[in-house]
Amino acid sequence: MSRIGNKAVSILDGVKVNLQGREIEVTGPQGTLRYTLRPEVSVEVDADGKSLQVRAIDGRTARAFHGLTRALINNMIIGVKSGYEKKLELQGVGYVCSLKGDELTLRVGFANELKKKVPAGLSVTCPDQTHVLVKGCDKQAVGEFAAEVRALRKPEPYKGKGIRYQGEVIKLKAGKSAKS
């Protein structure tokens, strides 16, 4: 059995967990998230309502989904309570970002501006022209949107120009003039 799957998930204050059949719904101050459980696992809320336990039916696929289901439910509870955020920074001369309505506009060294539509449920802000802040209650959606924005202009290894996560370290290569 999974070591992570065996741990009980504590339900934080201000978070409600509603279990109906194979559907689990987690509601909190940041929003509501839903997840459909796999048939290989079951979830039981304790009598006091302060924690829940994920149980797996015997079998290889059940073991595979045991820890995953527990981690997803834990991420949902944390997400609706405090939310998740990713910070991106643009590095390069003339690289700027702006937000117009629900569309993120980036000028990152191409002939045209790049435009990326912000998905529903996410909050994107530009505190200044070189930083993007992505917030939301769904950890997967926040990470995916941040990765899509970063993929528009990944940091290159010679000068380090591009879009990177804040605090990300890019290992720079020596150019061909360093050969001799």
BELGICOR-V809798 format. One record per helix or strand of 2 or more residues. SS is the DSSP state (H for helix, E for strand). FROM is the first residue (numbers start at 1). LEN is the number of residues. If there is no record, write none. Layout:
ss;from;len
SS;FROM;LEN
SS;FROM;LEN
This chain:
ss;from;len
H;3;4
E;9;2
E;16;5
E;23;6
E;31;6
E;41;5
E;51;6
H;60;22
E;84;8
E;96;5
E;103;5
E;114;4
E;122;4
E;131;6
H;139;14
E;162;4
H;176;3
